[in-house]
Amino acid sequence: MKYATYGDHGLFHICMEMLGKVAGFQSILIPYAGGNPALAAVLGGMPTSGVTPGSLWDGRPRKIRIIAVGWEKRLELYPDVRLWLNSVSD
């Protein structure tokens, strides 16, 4: 799975590598020079997924489906979105 995030060897890169190992898929990083360029690339369809800080957008564009948030408990803004820590075990 190709995914966008900012930088190389950062927190989101390491988290995706760990998730891929646990879930049994290969992730391919496409690094961008910031969260906004990464999100713009995902909105444009290249690549098809991304890991960005949630503060960059509110999740309302229907082109994007939020699959997990990285908090200790569910967020009011995303009540139906799973927690990152539980996304592999659910």
VENTAKA-V862165 format. One line per field, one symbol per residue. phi: phi as a letter, one per 30 degrees, with the letter a starting at -180 (. if undefined). psi: psi as a letter, one per 20 degrees, with the letter a starting at -180 (. if undefined). burial: 1 if it has 9 or more other C-alpha atoms within 8 Angstrom, else 0. A space follows every 50 residues. Layout:
phi = ???
psi = ???
burial = ???
This chain:
phi = .dbcadibiceddddddddddddibccbdcdbdlddddddddddibddba bbddddacideddccdcabcbdbdcddbdccddedcdddd
psi = ppqqrprpkaghggghggggggikqpqopnqrkrhghgghgghijoairq orphiirjjhpiipppiqqlrhrqqhhmhjprqghihhi.
burial = 01111110000111011011100000101111011011101110001011 0100000000000000011000010000001111001100
